[in-house]
Amino acid sequence: MDMTILIGIVVGVIIIGGAIALVFVGLRDSSGRIDPLEERLAEFANRGETATLEEIELSQPISERVILPAARKFGEFATRFTPQNALQDTAHKLELAGNPQGLDPTIFLAARVFAAGGIFVFLVFIFAIGSVDWLASRKILITVGFSLFGFFLPNLLLQSRIDRRQKEIRRAMPDALDLLTICVEAGLGFDGAMAKVNEKWDNELSLAFGRVLREIQLGKLRREALRDMAERIGISEMTSFVAAIIQSEQLGVSMAKVLRIQADQMRMKRRQAAEEEAHKAPIKMLFPMVLLIFPSLLIILLGPAGLILMTSVAGDIL
């Protein structure tokens, strides 16, 4: 029985871990990452060897050859039963997260289903072979509750990635606008200034500017590309910045003056956000102090007195 329980635990952990790994594979940092197939092609080219497509395909990691394609196939099947609004909302969230490489709505949906199903199977197996004397309703409640948690866990991870990306962009915007202002005042156009930001920096904001430049080169209007960038980032600071740039372009206002005003406003907002975080610090420190620091201090301060009191009471009794 003990060996059966152990096997069940191992199987459940593998299923749940595989589901969570799908999300982490997609949410991993993709900045500067080379496509595995292109990397293998370059490796074979440098060696001067000729290889077939099958050999190049087999040289890729198993996650790129088996796990992700299988998850994508399952996700495509599951999307047939998923409302279109839910798919569009998932795609929008992935855009806000920066389109993590290897993750699309189908894989994300498959990860949610795998996580919920893995936890459900694991708990059913444990309750079936275990000797826990619980009511059936309690077992069902625990199984359904943890399965729902597994279903929504990928959403929590994705939202965490979105928050980190937006926070990074907020911090980088004042410095980026300063560089844009300097470049425009030096005689560059706005597109050339964005190209300088994309060239000098390697962060989420510079990647967003680089995508705008590529879309403009492919024929999209600059104001449309900027609006799409603001929608992909999803913060009020970027929306107001894009609106000011489009308005200055339409009204013929000096671009350098608009950029300088925007940079000052962004720097003020960054300072206010830092002050807000500083004001939250005492509240955040309260819980670890109450749970960890204060009990330790009580043990150190009152421990000797307690030992002396216990010794004196024991002496009186004896």
Backbone torsions as a table, in degrees:
resi	resn	phi	psi	omega
1	MET	NA	-40.8	179.8
2	ASP	-63.7	-40.5	178.1
3	MET	-66.0	-37.3	178.4
4	THR	-64.7	-42.7	177.5
5	ILE	-61.9	-42.4	-180.0
6	LEU	-62.2	-42.3	178.8
7	ILE	-63.8	-41.5	178.3
8	GLY	-62.3	-40.9	178.4
9	ILE	-63.7	-43.3	-179.9
10	VAL	-62.8	-44.1	-179.9
11	VAL	-63.1	-44.1	179.7
12	GLY	-63.3	-42.2	178.8
13	VAL	-63.3	-39.1	179.2
14	ILE	-64.7	-42.5	-179.4
15	ILE	-65.1	-47.7	-178.7
16	ILE	-66.5	-42.9	179.0
17	GLY	-62.7	-36.7	177.4
18	GLY	-65.5	-38.6	178.1
19	ALA	-65.3	-44.4	179.3
20	ILE	-68.1	-34.1	179.5
21	ALA	-63.5	-33.0	176.9
22	LEU	-59.1	-40.8	-179.4
23	VAL	-70.5	-43.2	-178.8
24	PHE	-67.1	-32.8	176.0
25	VAL	-61.8	-39.8	179.6
26	GLY	-76.9	-34.2	-176.0
27	LEU	-88.8	3.4	179.5
28	ARG	-65.7	158.8	-177.8
29	ASP	-70.0	119.7	-175.7
30	SER	-103.3	7.9	-178.9
31	SER	-69.7	125.8	177.8
32	GLY	76.2	6.8	-177.5
33	ARG	-83.8	135.9	-179.5
34	ILE	-93.3	142.9	177.3
35	ASP	-61.2	131.9	-176.5
36	PRO	-58.3	-38.4	-179.1
37	LEU	-67.2	-42.4	177.0
38	GLU	-64.2	-37.4	179.1
39	GLU	-64.5	-41.6	177.8
40	ARG	-66.2	-40.5	177.7
41	LEU	-61.3	-43.6	178.3
42	ALA	-64.2	-37.2	179.6
43	GLU	-64.4	-45.3	178.2
44	PHE	-65.6	-35.8	179.2
45	ALA	-67.0	-39.2	178.5
46	ASN	-66.3	-34.0	178.2
47	ARG	-74.3	-18.3	-176.4
48	GLY	77.8	20.1	-179.0
49	GLU	-97.8	153.1	174.1
50	THR	-104.9	131.8	-177.3
51	ALA	-135.4	148.0	177.7
52	THR	-80.8	165.4	178.3
53	LEU	-62.7	-32.9	179.1
54	GLU	-66.2	-42.0	178.4
55	GLU	-65.0	-40.4	178.5
56	ILE	-65.7	-39.4	179.9
57	GLU	-65.5	-41.9	-179.7
58	LEU	-70.4	-20.0	179.8
59	SER	-79.6	-8.9	178.9
60	GLN	-77.2	159.1	177.8
61	PRO	-61.7	156.6	-178.1
62	ILE	-66.1	-26.9	177.9
63	SER	-66.0	-34.9	179.6
64	GLU	-79.7	-25.8	-175.8
65	ARG	-93.0	-32.6	-170.8
66	VAL	-119.5	-55.7	-169.4
67	ILE	-65.2	-55.1	-176.9
68	LEU	-64.8	-43.2	176.4
69	PRO	-62.2	-38.9	178.9
70	ALA	-66.1	-41.8	178.2
71	ALA	-64.5	-37.4	179.8
72	ARG	-66.8	-40.3	178.3
73	LYS	-63.4	-43.9	178.3
74	PHE	-64.7	-39.8	178.5
75	GLY	-64.1	-38.5	177.7
76	GLU	-64.0	-36.2	176.6
77	PHE	-68.7	-40.0	-178.4
78	ALA	-70.8	-28.7	-179.2
79	THR	-66.3	-19.6	177.6
80	ARG	-65.0	-25.5	-178.7
81	PHE	-106.9	10.7	-178.3
82	THR	-104.9	134.3	177.7
83	PRO	-59.6	147.1	-177.8
84	GLN	-63.9	-34.2	178.9
85	ASN	-63.0	-38.9	178.7
86	ALA	-65.5	-39.2	177.6
87	LEU	-65.6	-42.0	178.7
88	GLN	-65.7	-37.7	177.7
89	ASP	-65.7	-40.2	177.3
90	THR	-64.9	-43.0	178.2
91	ALA	-62.3	-38.8	178.5
92	HIS	-66.1	-40.4	178.0
93	LYS	-64.7	-37.9	176.7
94	LEU	-65.0	-35.9	174.6
95	GLU	-63.4	-43.5	178.3
96	LEU	-63.3	-30.5	178.2
97	ALA	-80.1	-1.7	178.5
98	GLY	92.5	19.7	-177.9
99	ASN	50.3	65.2	179.5
100	PRO	-55.6	137.2	-173.2
101	GLN	-66.6	136.5	178.4
102	GLY	86.4	1.5	-177.0
103	LEU	-124.5	121.2	174.4
104	ASP	-129.9	174.1	-176.8
105	PRO	-55.8	-34.4	-179.7
106	THR	-67.1	-46.1	179.3
107	ILE	-66.1	-39.1	-180.0
108	PHE	-63.9	-42.6	177.5
109	LEU	-64.5	-39.3	177.7
110	ALA	-63.4	-39.2	178.8
111	ALA	-63.5	-39.6	179.1
112	ARG	-64.7	-43.5	-179.2
113	VAL	-67.4	-41.8	179.5
114	PHE	-63.2	-41.8	-179.6
115	ALA	-63.8	-46.1	179.3
116	ALA	-65.7	-45.1	-179.6
117	GLY	-66.5	-37.8	179.1
118	GLY	-64.1	-44.8	178.4
119	ILE	-65.1	-40.2	-180.0
120	PHE	-61.8	-48.7	-179.3
121	VAL	-64.1	-40.2	-179.2
122	PHE	-62.3	-47.1	-178.1
123	LEU	-70.0	-38.9	177.0
124	VAL	-61.7	-41.3	179.2
125	PHE	-64.8	-43.7	-179.7
126	ILE	-64.0	-45.0	-179.3
127	PHE	-68.5	-28.4	-178.4
128	ALA	-72.7	-39.2	-176.6
129	ILE	-100.5	-11.6	-177.4
130	GLY	-80.4	170.4	-178.9
131	SER	-111.5	27.2	179.9
132	VAL	-74.3	124.7	-177.3
133	ASP	-91.7	73.6	178.3
134	TRP	-114.0	157.8	174.6
135	LEU	-68.3	152.8	-179.7
136	ALA	-62.7	-37.4	179.6
137	SER	-64.0	-36.8	178.8
138	ARG	-67.9	-41.3	177.7
139	LYS	-62.6	-42.9	179.7
140	ILE	-63.8	-41.6	-179.7
141	LEU	-62.9	-43.7	179.3
142	ILE	-65.8	-43.2	-178.9
143	THR	-63.6	-46.7	-179.6
144	VAL	-66.5	-40.3	-179.3
145	GLY	-62.6	-47.7	-179.5
146	PHE	-70.9	-30.7	175.8
147	SER	-65.8	-41.3	175.8
148	LEU	-64.1	-37.9	176.3
149	PHE	-61.7	-41.9	177.3
150	GLY	-64.8	-33.1	179.4
151	PHE	-69.0	-35.6	-178.1
152	PHE	-93.6	-6.2	179.8
153	LEU	-60.6	-45.1	176.4
154	PRO	-58.1	-34.6	176.9
155	ASN	-63.2	-39.9	178.4
156	LEU	-64.7	-41.8	178.4
157	LEU	-64.9	-40.8	179.2
158	LEU	-65.2	-42.1	178.8
159	GLN	-64.5	-35.9	176.0
160	SER	-63.1	-40.5	177.7
161	ARG	-65.1	-39.9	178.3
162	ILE	-62.6	-44.7	-179.3
163	ASP	-63.2	-41.5	178.5
164	ARG	-63.8	-42.0	-179.2
165	ARG	-65.8	-44.7	179.8
166	GLN	-65.2	-37.7	178.2
167	LYS	-65.6	-40.5	178.1
168	GLU	-63.9	-40.3	-179.6
169	ILE	-68.0	-40.4	177.8
170	ARG	-59.9	-41.4	-179.4
171	ARG	-68.9	-32.8	-175.3
172	ALA	-85.9	-18.3	-173.5
173	MET	-61.6	-46.0	-179.5
174	PRO	-58.5	-45.2	179.3
175	ASP	-66.5	-37.9	178.4
176	ALA	-65.3	-39.8	178.8
177	LEU	-68.6	-32.8	174.1
178	ASP	-62.1	-44.4	178.7
179	LEU	-66.3	-38.9	176.0
180	LEU	-61.8	-41.3	-179.9
181	THR	-63.8	-44.5	180.0
182	ILE	-62.2	-43.0	-178.4
183	CYS	-66.6	-40.9	179.9
184	VAL	-67.8	-40.7	178.1
185	GLU	-67.4	-25.4	177.6
186	ALA	-79.4	-7.2	175.7
187	GLY	116.4	-4.4	178.7
188	LEU	-77.7	154.8	171.6
189	GLY	-78.3	173.4	-177.5
190	PHE	-66.0	-37.7	177.1
191	ASP	-64.3	-42.1	177.5
192	GLY	-64.7	-35.6	177.4
193	ALA	-66.2	-41.5	176.6
194	MET	-63.9	-36.5	177.5
195	ALA	-63.8	-35.8	177.1
196	LYS	-65.8	-42.5	177.2
197	VAL	-61.9	-43.0	178.8
198	ASN	-65.3	-30.9	-178.7
199	GLU	-79.7	-38.8	-173.2
200	LYS	-82.0	-31.5	-173.5
201	TRP	-113.4	161.2	176.6
202	ASP	-135.6	78.8	177.2
203	ASN	-144.0	-175.6	-176.0
204	GLU	-64.8	-35.7	-178.9
205	LEU	-69.1	-42.6	178.5
206	SER	-65.0	-36.2	176.2
207	LEU	-64.9	-37.4	177.6
208	ALA	-65.5	-41.7	176.6
209	PHE	-63.6	-39.7	178.2
210	GLY	-62.2	-37.9	177.8
211	ARG	-67.5	-38.3	176.9
212	VAL	-60.3	-44.4	-179.9
213	LEU	-62.9	-41.0	179.0
214	ARG	-65.8	-38.5	177.9
215	GLU	-66.3	-37.9	177.2
216	ILE	-64.8	-40.1	178.7
217	GLN	-65.2	-28.5	178.7
218	LEU	-82.8	-1.1	174.0
219	GLY	112.9	-1.5	179.1
220	LYS	-76.7	143.7	176.5
221	LEU	-64.4	147.5	-175.5
222	ARG	-63.5	-40.9	-178.7
223	ARG	-66.0	-34.8	177.3
224	GLU	-69.7	-39.8	178.5
225	ALA	-64.9	-38.1	178.6
226	LEU	-68.6	-41.0	178.0
227	ARG	-62.9	-41.4	178.2
228	ASP	-63.5	-37.2	177.2
229	MET	-63.0	-42.4	179.0
230	ALA	-62.9	-37.7	178.1
231	GLU	-68.9	-35.7	179.9
232	ARG	-71.3	-26.1	-179.1
233	ILE	-89.8	-45.8	171.5
234	GLY	77.1	32.5	175.1
235	ILE	-122.2	151.0	-175.3
236	SER	-67.0	-33.2	-179.3
237	GLU	-61.7	-43.5	179.7
238	MET	-69.6	-36.2	178.7
239	THR	-63.0	-44.8	178.9
240	SER	-67.3	-36.7	178.1
241	PHE	-63.5	-46.6	-179.8
242	VAL	-64.7	-40.7	178.8
243	ALA	-62.5	-40.0	178.8
244	ALA	-66.5	-40.0	179.7
245	ILE	-65.3	-45.1	-179.7
246	ILE	-64.8	-40.8	-179.7
247	GLN	-66.4	-41.4	178.7
248	SER	-65.1	-34.9	178.3
249	GLU	-68.1	-39.4	-178.0
250	GLN	-75.1	-34.6	-177.3
251	LEU	-92.6	-9.1	179.1
252	GLY	78.7	23.1	178.3
253	VAL	-76.9	153.6	179.7
254	SER	-59.8	123.7	-179.3
255	MET	-66.5	-38.1	-179.1
256	ALA	-64.0	-40.0	179.7
257	LYS	-66.3	-42.2	178.6
258	VAL	-63.3	-43.1	-179.9
259	LEU	-64.2	-38.9	179.6
260	ARG	-66.2	-41.3	177.4
261	ILE	-63.6	-43.3	178.8
262	GLN	-63.6	-38.8	178.9
263	ALA	-63.9	-41.9	177.5
264	ASP	-63.1	-42.0	179.1
265	GLN	-65.7	-40.6	179.0
266	MET	-65.5	-38.4	178.9
267	ARG	-66.7	-37.7	177.4
268	MET	-65.5	-42.4	179.2
269	LYS	-65.5	-36.9	178.0
270	ARG	-65.7	-38.4	177.5
271	ARG	-66.0	-42.0	178.9
272	GLN	-64.6	-37.7	177.5
273	ALA	-65.7	-38.2	177.7
274	ALA	-65.7	-39.6	177.2
275	GLU	-65.5	-37.6	177.9
276	GLU	-64.0	-42.5	177.4
277	GLU	-64.1	-36.8	178.0
278	ALA	-65.4	-36.3	178.0
279	HIS	-70.8	-26.2	177.5
280	LYS	-78.9	-17.4	-174.3
281	ALA	-59.0	-46.0	-179.8
282	PRO	-59.3	-37.4	179.0
283	ILE	-67.3	-41.0	179.7
284	LYS	-68.7	-31.0	179.2
285	MET	-77.1	-14.6	-175.2
286	LEU	-65.8	-42.4	-175.8
287	PHE	-67.0	-49.5	176.3
288	PRO	-64.0	-29.9	177.4
289	MET	-67.2	-43.8	-178.7
290	VAL	-69.1	-39.9	-174.1
291	LEU	-85.4	-28.5	-172.3
292	LEU	-118.3	-49.1	-171.7
293	ILE	-78.3	-49.0	-178.2
294	PHE	-61.4	-44.9	176.2
295	PRO	-59.0	-38.7	178.5
296	SER	-64.7	-42.3	178.3
297	LEU	-63.4	-40.3	178.7
298	LEU	-63.3	-40.7	178.7
299	ILE	-64.3	-42.3	-178.5
300	ILE	-68.2	-42.1	-175.2
301	LEU	-80.1	-42.4	-175.4
302	LEU	-96.0	-11.6	-179.9
303	GLY	-59.4	-52.9	178.5
304	PRO	-59.3	-41.6	178.7
305	ALA	-63.1	-38.9	177.6
306	GLY	-64.4	-41.3	178.2
307	LEU	-64.1	-42.4	179.0
308	ILE	-63.1	-41.9	179.5
309	LEU	-64.2	-42.3	178.6
310	MET	-64.5	-38.8	179.3
311	THR	-65.8	-41.5	-179.8
312	SER	-67.4	-40.6	178.9
313	VAL	-65.3	-42.6	179.1
314	ALA	-64.3	-37.1	177.5
315	GLY	-65.9	-38.9	179.1
316	ASP	-66.7	-37.3	-179.3
317	ILE	-68.2	-41.7	-180.0
318	LEU	-72.4	NA	NA
